[in-house]
Amino acid sequence: MKYRFLGKTGLQVSVLSLGSWVTFHTQVGNESAVDCMAAAYDAGVNFFDNAEVYAGGKSEEVMGYALKKLGWRRGSYLVSTKIYFGINEGINEQNTLNRKRLIEGINGSLKRLDMDYVDLLYCHRADRTTPIEETVWAMHNIIEWGKALYWGTSEWPAADIIAAIEIAEKHHLHKPVVEQPQYNIFWRDRMEKEYARLFADYGYGTTIFSPLGAGLLTGKYQNGIPADSRGALKGYEWLRGKFTDQVALKKVQELGNFARELGISLPHLAINWCIKNPNVSSAITGASRVEQVRENMKALDFYDRLTPDVMAHIDEIMSDTQKDLNN
């Protein structure tokens, strides 16, 4: 396993991590989660990602159960969760980052995880109604109370992140240090263009999600949507357009052919492509079976095969599709 510092912090995260989105509770029960997390940990993974909204809070409960059963030393791993969407309907209970929502949110997450604190706490989306200063103060207080050790953002516009950093610096508060954006061969503009100043001027870290494009870059959707895939799950119908996009599927085929020429699998090519970006602190992988965890971890065996020439050829394959796929 390779480890990288989380931006300018002193915290080191495994370059590959394990997330619970879609899988925990929905596809993976308590005992399977234990097996998947154990396989990742044995491979050197020290970062496990979650969010209050995943499976309506059940994902946190499953992870909490697994951690309790595994009994690892608390200092040997990192856990994150994210707050914004909420799991209850009602004013001040969803789609906001006001002080009430954030404090009640972290208390609920810690109860479901059965933990005293999380290592990373993300504001899961930007809030257009709450002043950023209110959000920054609440996150600062949560850290001061020891309920989280670091805080960050997920899918925030760069301008809002910079505003949060500058407010924190002005008032000598704990500032956000990490962003969790989508990043993969098909979806790269935000990381590579919009966030460029965040990396250059602020040393912001990233724990990117969907390195396999929600499964598109595994190649399993080339002949339709398999019955046991996330594309067939109830509640994830919004992903199906991506999995049936003919432009994207053609590019997946080209990338798969190129991967075979290199002697590696398409998923390994896609994962390594992400972590070749030095601004990626960790790439969050997902799995519904322990075999998938182990296979994803093997990607690092082929890290050096993605030479500058290989990366340039991938750019050539994708050059005429970026505008169509990102808009």
N, C-alpha and C positions, 0 to 999 in steps of 0.2 A: 504494500500500500504506500502511496505517496501522500504527504501532508503539506498543506499550505497555510500560511497565516491568513486569518480572516481580515482582509484589508490591512489597515494600519494597526490593528489590535495585536496583542501578544498571544491571542488564542489560535491554536492550530486545529484545523479540521481535515479529515480525510478527504482526498480529492474526489472520491466516490462515496456517496452517502445513501441512506435508505429512507424513502418517504412512504407515507401511509395513504396518500390520496387515492381514491377509488377502491383500493384493495382492502384495507383493514375494515372489518365488519361486513363490508359489501361482498367481497370475494374471499377474504381470509378471516377465519375464526380465531379464537384465543390461542389454541394450541399450535395452529399453523403459523400464527404471528410469532410465537416463541421460537419455532424452528427457523423462520426466515431471519429474524433478528439475530439469532445465535450464529447462523451461517455468515451473515454480514460482519458481525463482531469478530468472528474467527478469522475473517479475511482482512481485518484491520480497520473496518469502518468504526468511526467513533461519533458519528453525527446521525441522529434520527429525527426526521421532520414530521410535523403534524399540524393540525389546525382545528379550532373549535367547530368549524362548519362541516368538516369531513364526516360524513355519515351521521350528521346531526349530533355530534358529540360522542358517538359510539366509537369512533376511531381512536380518540384519546383514551377511552376506557379500555379498549383492547391493548393499546400500547402500555398503559399503566399496569395491566394484568401481566403482560409479558415481562416487563422490567422487574416487577416484584418476584415473579417466578424464577427469572434468570439470576437475580441476586448479585449483579455486577457491582463492583466498587463504584460509588457515585462519581468519583473524580475521573473515572476512566471513559466516560461517555458524555455526549452532549445531546440535549433534547430541545427542540423548538416547538412553538405553537404560534398561531396567528389569530388575530382578533379583528373583526369588522362586521362580517355578514350576520353574525348572531345565530342562535338556534331556536329562538322564540320570536313570535310575531308581536308587534306592539311598538308604540312610540318609545324611542330611546333603547330599544332592544335589538335593533338590526340596522345595518348599513350606516353606521356612524362611528366616529372616533372621538366622541365627547368623553369627558372625564368619567362620567357615570358608567358608560358602556365599557370603557377600558378597564376600570377597576373591578367591576362586576365580572367582566370577561375573564380576566386573569384568575380571579378567585374560583370561577367555575371550572376553568381548565385545570388548575392545580388539583381541585377536588376529583375531577374525572381521571387525571393522570396518577393520582395518589402520590403527589410529589410536593416537596417544600418549595421548590423553585424550578424554573426552566432556565436553560442557559441563554437561549435566544428567544425574544418575543418580537414578532412582526406586526405591524399595522397592515392588514391584509390587502387593503386598497386605499387609495387616497379618498379623503372626505371633502366634498365641495361645500359643505354647510358649516362645519366646525372650524373655527380659526386654528391655524397650524400651531400657534403659540399654546393654545389649550391642550392640544394633543401632546406637544413636546413636554409640557409641565407634568402631565399625567404619567407619561412614560418615564420621566426622570424620577418621579415619586415611587413608581413601581420598582425601579431599580434600587432606589435608596432603601426601600422596605425589604429588599432581599428576595423579592418574588420573581425577579428576572435579573440576569447578570449583564446582558447586552440587549440593545433593541435595534430594530431595523424596519425596513419598508418592503412591500411586495407589490410590484406593478405600479409604482408611483411614477408620475412624470418627473423628469430630472429637475425641473424648476422648483417643484414642491419639495424634493429632497434637499436641494441647496437651501431653500428657505428654512427648512427645519434645522439644518446644520447651523446656519447663521444665527437663528434665534437661540439655539442652545449655547453657542459660543458667546453670544452677547450677554446671556444671563448666567454663564458658567454652569450649565446643566449637562447631564449626560446626553450626548448627541447620538443620532443614528449612525451605525457603522456598516450596515450590510443591506443589500437589496436582494430580493428573490424574484427574478424575472423569468419568463419563458425564454429559452435559448436553445436553438438547434439549427441544423443545416438549412431548414426551411424558414426559420424565424430568427433573424439576426440583427435587424436594423436598430432596434432599441439598444441592445448591448453594445454594438459596434459604432453607432453614430450618436444617438441621443445621450448616452451615458459617458461618452468619451471624456468630458470635462470632470465628471465625478471621479473617474479613475486617476486622471492626470493631476487634478488640483486637490482632491480630498482623500485619495487612497481608499475609496469605498470598496468594500468586499462584496462578493456575490455568492449566493448558493442557488444556482440556476435549476429550474425544473423543466421537465419534459425534454430531456436530451434525445429521446427517441421519437419525438413528435407525437406523444400519447400512443405510441405503438406503430405509427405509420412507417417509421424507419426500421422496423423489424422485417418488413416485407410481407407480413401475414395478411395484409388486406389487398394483395394483388389480384385475388380471385373472388372478391366479395368479403363480406363481414362474417367471420367465424362465430358460431353460436356461443362459444365460451370466451369471447373477447370483450373488452370494455365497450367496444362499439355496439354490442348487442344488449348492453345493460339498460334496464329501465332507469330513466333520469339522465342518461348520457346521450340522448338522441342528437343533441347539438353537435356532437363530435362526428356524426356520420357523414356530413358534407365533406369534411376533411378526408375521410377514409375512402370516399368514392370520387374525389376530384381527379379527373383523367390527366390533367397536366402534372399534378403531384405524383400520381401513380407511375407515369412515364419516367419521371425523374428518379423515383425510387428504383425502378428497373435498371436505369443507367448506373446509378450508384451501386446497386447490387452487383452488376457485371464488373464494375471497376474493383469492388472489394474482393471479388473472386480472383481477379488478376493479381491482387496483392497477397492473396492467400489468407484472408481474414474474413470474418462474417460481416454482414452489413451493420448489425447492431454494434459490433466492436468498432467498426469504422466511425459510426455516428457518435458514439460516446467519446472516443479519443479525439475526434474533431472538436468537440466542445471543450475538453480540458486542455487542448493545445493553446487555447486562449489564456494568456497569463492572468487576465482579469477575472477568470473563473476560480473562485476559492474552492468550491465543491459542486459537483454535479449530482443532483438527487435522482437516484434510480428508483424504480418501482418493480414489484414482483408479486404475483399471486401464488407462486410455488417456490419452494426452497431451491429447486433446480435452476430457476430463473435467476435467483440471487447469485448463485455460484457462477452461472454463465456470465452475468454482467460483470462480476468482479474479475473474470479472466481477461477483460478488455485491456487491462493494464499490461498484460504480457505483450501486447502488440503496439504499445504507445510509440515506440521508436520507428515504426513503419510509416507513420504519417510524417514524412519528410516535407520540407518546403515545396518540393516539386509535386508531391502528392496533394498537399493542401491547395496548391495553385490549380491542379487539374480538377479538384472538386469545385473550385470557384468557376472554372470553365463550364462544367456540367450544369451548374446552377445559374449561370450569368443571365440567361434569357428568361428566367422564370421568377426572379426575386420580386419584380414589380407586381406581377399578377398574384403571387401568393401572399404578399404582405399587405395588399390593399383589399 
